[in-house]
């Protein structure tokens, strides 16, 4: 598998990791419930935006990187509005993991020959773990 296709496959896996949020449910407390609901909505938007971005990652990785970056900013803005400290902490962890993924993906898009493909793989794993942590705090896993 060439590097470009492998990176695109990893990007798709990272996008799917955000889908773990769709199972978030409000467990206890209005603030927590509201935070989880807002986060589930933001996660669905992130997944949709990121999925759209990576669908053409092999043909135009720079455009995909720009879309991933925009999706990260939108998700981060939603995370900042969460009031429950437990939900917010996990959401911030996911936002940080997603931003790291997009940063490394941009490096790949700008120069695939020197980009560290293993960093993107590690980022996808970290993103999956962060999404699982969010799902757990919101009662989804």
GUVEX-559161 format. One record per residue: residue in three letters; x, y, z of N, C-alpha, C in turn. Coordinates in steps of 0.02 Angstrom, whole numbers, plus 32768, in hexadecimal, padded with zeros to 4 digits. Example, Ala and Ser with C-alpha at 12.3 -4.5 7.8 and 13.67 -1.06 7.14 Angstrom:
<rs>
ALA82947EE4818682677F1F818682947F5B8186 SER82827F90816282AC7FCB816582858002818A 
</rs>
This chain:
<rs>
UNK802B7FC58000800080008000802D803E8000 UNK8020806C7FD2804B80A77FD1803C80D4800C UNK806B8100801A8066812B8055802781558054 UNK80168170801B7FDC819C80167F9C81768028 UNK7F94813A800E7F588113801E7F5880FD8067 UNK7F9280EC80817F9680D780C77F82811080F5 UNK7F9B814C80E77F8A818681107F3F8194810B UNK7F23818F80CF7EDB819A80C77EB3816680EF UNK7ECA812880EF7EA980F481167EAB81048160 UNK7EE5811B81777EEC812E81BE7EBE816981CE UNK7EBA8199819F7E8F81D381AA7E4681BD81B0 UNK7E32818F81877DED8176818A7DE1815481CD UNK7E11812D81E47E0A810C82257E038140825D UNK7E28817682587E2481AA828B7DDF81CB828A UNK7DC481D6824F7D8281F382497D4E81C48269 UNK7D558184825C7D26815482797D29815482C5 UNK7D63816482E07D6A816783297D3B819A8347 UNK7D2F81D083237D038204833D7CBB81EB8340 UNK7CAB81B7831A7C67819C831B7C55817D835E UNK7C86816F83877C78815383C97C4D818283F2 UNK7C4F81C183E27C2881F284087BDE81EE83FA UNK7BCB81D183C27B8481CF83B37B5D81A583E5 UNK7B80817A84097B5F8152843C7B5D81738480 UNK7B7681B084857B7681D384C57B2F81DF84DC UNK7B2381D3851B7AE281E385377AEE82098578 UNK7ABB822C858C7AC0825285C97AB982228604 UNK7AEB821D862E7AE981EE86657AC7820C86A2 UNK7AE4824186BC7AC7825D86FA7AD682A786FD UNK7AA782CD87167AB2831587207AA4833D86E1 UNK7A80837386E97A6D839C86AF7AAA83B7868B UNK7ADB83D086AF7B1683ED86907B3B83B78669 UNK7B41837D86877B63834586657B3A83308628 UNK7AF9832B86307ACD831885F87AD3834A85BF UNK7AD1838A85D07AD783BD859D7B1B83BB857B UNK7B4F83B085A27B9383AB85867B9A83708558 UNK7B7F8337856C7B8382FB85437B5A83038503 UNK7B20832285097AF6832D84CE7B19835C849D UNK7B35839284B77B5983C1848C7B9683A0846C UNK7BB7837784927BF2835484797BE083218444 UNK7BA982FD844E7B9282CD841C7B8382F183DA UNK7B62832B83DF7B52835283A37B9283698382 UNK7BC1838383A97C01839B838D7C288361836F UNK7C248327838F7C4682EC83757C2982D58333 UNK7BE782D8832C7BC782C682ED7BDB82F682B6 UNK7BDE833782C67BF4836982967C3C835D8282 UNK7C66834F82B47CAD834182A87CB48304827A UNK7C9082D0828A7C94829382617C7F82A08219 UNK7C4982C582107C3082D481CD7C6382FE81A6 UNK7C7C833381C67CAD835F81A67CED833A8195 UNK7D06831481C57D4582F181BB7D3D82B98187 UNK7D04829881887CF7826481577CF782818110 UNK7CD882BA81097CD882DC80C87D1F82EF80B4 UNK7D46830580E37D8B831A80D57DB682E080BE UNK7DB182A880E07DDE827180D07DC782488094 UNK7D8A8253807D7D72822D80437D9E82398006 UNK7DBD827480027DE882847FC97E31828D7FDF UNK7E43826F80177E86827980337EBD825F8004 UNK7EAE822A7FDF7EE2820F7FB37EED823C7F76 UNK7EB8825B7F5E7EBF82857F227ED482CD7F33 UNK7EBE82E77F6C7ED0832B7F7F7EDB83307FCA UNK7F1583177FE17F218317802A7F23835C8049 UNK7F38838F80247F3B83D380417EF583ED804F UNK7EC683E280217E8183F7802C7E6383D08067 UNK7E728390806B7E5A836880A37E75838380E5 UNK7EB5839580E57ED483AF81227EB283F08138 UNK7EA2841C81077E81845B81187E3B844E8136 UNK7E17841E81197DD4840E81337DD883EF8179 UNK7E0A83C481837E1383A681C57E2383DC81F9 UNK7E4B840C81E57E5E844382117E20846C8224 UNK7DF6847B81F37DB884A182017D8B84798230 UNK7D86843882247D5C840E824F7D76840E8296 UNK7DB9840D829E7DD7840F82E07DC684508304 UNK7DC8848882E07DB884C982FE7D6F84CB8315 UNK7D4384B182EB7CFB84B082FB7CEE84858339 UNK7D0E844A833B7D06841D83747D21843E83B4 UNK7D5B845D83AE7D7A847E83E87D4E84B68403 UNK7D2E84DB83D77D01851183ED7CC684F38414 UNK7CAC84BA83FE7C75849A84217C8C84818465 UNK7CC8846584687CE3844B84A77CE9848384DB UNK7CFE84BD84C67D0784F684F47CC7850B8515 UNK7C8E84FA84F87C4D850E85147C3184DC8547 UNK7C5184A3854E7C39846F857C7C46848685C4 UNK7C12848085EE7C17849886337C2D84638665 UNK7C198425865B7C2A83F0868B7C7583E18688 UNK7C9883E886C17CE183DF86C17CF8839986AC UNK7CD3836586BF7CE6832186AC7CE083158661 UNK7CA9832C86457C9E832585FD7CD0835185D7 UNK7CD8838E85F07D0583BD85CE7D4D83A285CC UNK7D64838586027DA9836B86047DB3833585CF UNK7D84830785C97D8A82D285977D8382EE8551 UNK7D55831E85497D4C833D85077D8A836484F2 UNK7DAA838685227DE883AA85127E1F837984FE UNK7E20833F851E7E50830C850A7E4582F584C3 UNK7E0682ED84B17DF782D8846C7E088310843B UNK7DF9834D844D7E08838684227E54838B8416 UNK7E7A8382844C7EC3838484467EDC834C8419 UNK7EC1831084227ED582D783F87EC482E383AF UNK7E89830083A37E75830D835E7EA18343833F UNK7EB2837783657EDE83AC834B7F238390833B UNK7F3C836483657F7E834583577F7A831C8317 UNK7F4482F7830F7F3A82D182D27F3A82FF8295 UNK7F14833682987F118363825F7F5483848251 UNK7F79839582857FBC83B3827C7FEA83828257 UNK7FEA8344826D80158313824C7FFC83028206 UNK7FBA830381FC7F9F82F781B97FB38330818B UNK7FB1836E81A47FC783A7817B801083A08167 UNK8039838A81958080837F81848087834C814C UNK805F83188150805F82E6811A8047830580D9 UNK8011832B80DC7FF58349809F80278379807E UNK804C839C80A6807D83CC808B80BB83AA806F UNK80CF8372808B810A834F8073810683058085 UNK80E382DE805B80D98297806A811A826F806F UNK814E8286804E818D8261804E81B082628092 UNK81A9829980B681CD829F80F6819F82998133 UNK815E82948126812E8290815E8136824E8184 UNK8129825181C4812E821781EF80EA81F381F1 UNK80E481BF81C880A5819A81C5809481798207 UNK80C78165822D80B98145826D809A8177829F UNK80AB81B78298808D81E982C3804181ED82B7 UNK802E81E982787FE781EB82677FC381AD8283 UNK7FE38175827E7FC78137829A7FBF813E82E6 UNK7FF2815783067FEF8162834F7FB881948361 UNK7FB281C883387F7E81FA83447F3881DC833E UNK7F2F81B0830D7EEE819083047EDD81658340 UNK7F0F8142835B7F05811A83977EF3814683D3 UNK7F18817D83DB7F0A81AB84127EC581C9840C UNK7EB081D883CF7E6E81F483C37E3881C183D5 UNK7E43818383C27E13814E83D47E0D81478420 UNK7E46814884427E468142848B7E22817D84AB UNK7E2E81B984907E0D81F584AB7DC181F2849F UNK7DAD81DB84647D6681D584557D4581A18483 UNK7D69816B84907D4F813884BE7D4781558505 UNK7D76817F851A7D72819E855D7D3581CC8562 UNK7D2881F1852C7CED821C852A7CAE81F2852E UNK7CAC81BD85067C71819285067C658174854B UNK7C9B8162856D7C96814485B07C7A817785E2 UNK7C9381B485E27C7B81E686127C3281F98605 UNK7C1E81F385C67BD9820485B57BAB81C785B7 UNK7BC5818F85CE7B9B815485D77B92812A859A UNK7BBA813685657BB3810F85277BD980CE8527 UNK7C0E80C8854F7C36808A854E7C4980778594 
</rs>
